[in-house]
Amino acid sequence: TLDLTRRKPLCFVKFSEVEKMTNIQAEINEVQPLLFRTIASTLHFYFIGNKCEILQDMNRHLEAVLKKKRALRKRLIKPRCEESLPIEATFHRYVVDLLTDAVAFIEELERHLQTVKSIPQIPNIMNNMDTALARTELLVMDLEELTEQILKWRELQKEAYSD
């Protein structure tokens, strides 16, 4: 019973706990560099895989261009004027006028599109303009009344100074 009731001294208990903690920390320190190397190599392979896919796509594109190289060369060497429609000399003047009009139309295209888009809003715009016109007329009438009052006051001031 004496052996069962005896206690271990506290200093030895603390010492064994500190020793366990030191052992665990040593294991962590051993595993940590290995873990970092594993993560780094995994990420390295991931990015290498992405770069490899990009290079393979570029390679496929260049191979397709090389396959069509002959056709591209022929098209580049062949003059384009042979493929266009011939226009009689008497119509050249009309073609020039048509091209000038086409260029002007293209330059004004954005404005034309905005005009077309604003067509559904025309009733609202007209109502707003009617309201603005009515307000302007009221302001004109108020201005005329004010002008008459100013002229009357001016006449009164002239009479007062003349007396």
C-alpha positions in Angstrom: 0.0 0.0 0.0 2.9 2.3 0.6 4.0 1.9 -3.0 0.5 2.7 -4.2 0.1 5.8 -2.1 3.4 7.3 -2.9 3.5 10.3 -5.2 6.1 11.1 -7.8 7.9 14.2 -7.1 6.6 17.2 -9.1 10.0 18.1 -10.5 10.3 14.7 -12.2 6.7 15.0 -13.7 7.5 18.4 -15.1 10.8 17.1 -16.4 9.2 14.2 -18.3 6.6 16.6 -19.8 9.3 19.0 -21.0 11.2 16.0 -22.4 8.1 14.8 -24.3 7.5 18.4 -25.7 11.1 18.6 -26.8 10.9 15.3 -28.6 7.7 16.4 -30.3 9.3 19.7 -31.3 12.3 17.8 -32.7 10.0 15.6 -34.8 8.2 18.6 -36.1 11.5 20.2 -37.0 12.5 17.1 -38.9 9.2 16.8 -40.9 8.8 20.5 -41.6 11.5 20.9 -44.3 10.4 17.7 -46.0 6.8 19.0 -46.0 8.0 22.4 -47.5 10.0 20.6 -50.2 7.0 18.4 -51.1 4.7 21.4 -51.4 7.3 23.3 -53.4 7.8 20.5 -55.8 4.0 20.0 -56.2 3.5 23.6 -57.0 6.5 23.6 -59.4 5.0 20.6 -61.3 1.6 22.4 -61.4 3.0 25.5 -63.0 5.2 23.5 -65.3 2.1 21.6 -66.4 0.3 24.9 -67.2 3.2 26.2 -69.2 3.4 22.9 -71.0 -0.3 23.1 -72.0 0.3 26.7 -73.3 3.3 25.6 -75.3 1.4 22.7 -76.7 -1.5 25.0 -77.8 1.0 27.3 -79.5 2.7 24.3 -81.2 -0.7 23.1 -82.5 -1.4 26.5 -83.9 2.0 26.8 -85.6 1.6 23.4 -87.1 -1.8 24.4 -88.5 -0.2 27.5 -90.0 2.6 25.5 -91.5 0.1 23.1 -93.1 -1.6 26.1 -94.7 1.6 27.7 -95.6 1.4 27.0 -99.4 -2.2 28.2 -99.6 -1.2 31.4 -97.7 1.8 32.0 -100.0 -0.3 31.6 -103.1 -3.0 34.0 -101.8 -0.3 36.6 -100.8 1.5 36.3 -104.2 -1.7 36.4 -106.3 -2.8 40.0 -107.0 -6.1 41.0 -105.4 -7.3 43.0 -108.4 -7.9 39.9 -110.4 -10.5 38.8 -107.9 -12.6 42.0 -107.9 -15.5 42.6 -110.2 -14.6 44.6 -113.3 -16.3 48.0 -113.6 -16.7 49.7 -117.0 -15.0 53.0 -117.3 -18.2 54.9 -117.8 -19.3 53.9 -114.3 -16.1 54.8 -112.4 -17.4 58.3 -111.6 -20.6 56.7 -110.0 -18.5 54.3 -108.0 -16.4 57.1 -106.6 -19.5 59.0 -105.6 -20.9 55.9 -104.1 -17.8 55.3 -102.1 -17.8 58.9 -100.9 -21.4 58.5 -99.7 -20.6 55.2 -98.1 -17.7 56.7 -96.1 -19.9 59.7 -95.0 -22.7 57.2 -94.0 -20.2 55.1 -91.9 -18.9 58.3 -90.2 -22.4 59.3 -89.3 -23.6 55.8 -88.4 -23.3 56.2 -84.7 -25.3 59.4 -84.7 -28.0 57.7 -86.9 -28.1 54.7 -84.5 -28.6 57.0 -81.5 -31.4 58.8 -83.4 -33.1 55.5 -84.1 -32.8 54.4 -80.5 -34.3 57.7 -79.3 -37.5 57.3 -81.4 -39.4 55.5 -78.6 -38.6 58.3 -76.3 -40.0 61.0 -78.5 -43.4 61.3 -76.8 -41.7 61.8 -73.4 -39.4 64.4 -74.9 -42.4 66.2 -76.5 -44.2 66.3 -73.1 -41.1 67.7 -71.5 -40.7 70.3 -74.2 -44.4 71.3 -73.8 -43.9 71.7 -70.1 -40.8 73.7 -70.6 -42.6 75.9 -73.1 -45.5 76.5 -70.7 -43.0 77.5 -67.9 -41.1 79.8 -70.3 -44.4 81.5 -71.2 -45.2 82.0 -67.6 -41.7 83.4 -67.0 -42.2 85.8 -70.0 -45.5 87.0 -68.6 -43.9 87.6 -65.1 -41.0 89.4 -66.8 -43.4 91.7 -68.7 -45.3 92.5 -65.5 -42.0 93.2 -63.7 -40.9 95.4 -66.6 -44.2 97.4 -66.4 -43.7 97.8 -62.6 -40.1 99.0 -63.1 -41.2 101.5 -65.8 -44.0 102.8 -63.5 -41.6 103.1 -60.6 -39.1 104.9 -62.9 -41.8 107.4 -63.9 -42.7 108.0 -60.2 -39.1 108.5 -59.4 -38.7 111.1 -62.2 -41.8 113.0 -61.0 -40.5 112.9 -57.4 -37.1 114.3 -58.4 -38.7 116.9 -60.8 -40.9 118.3 -58.0 
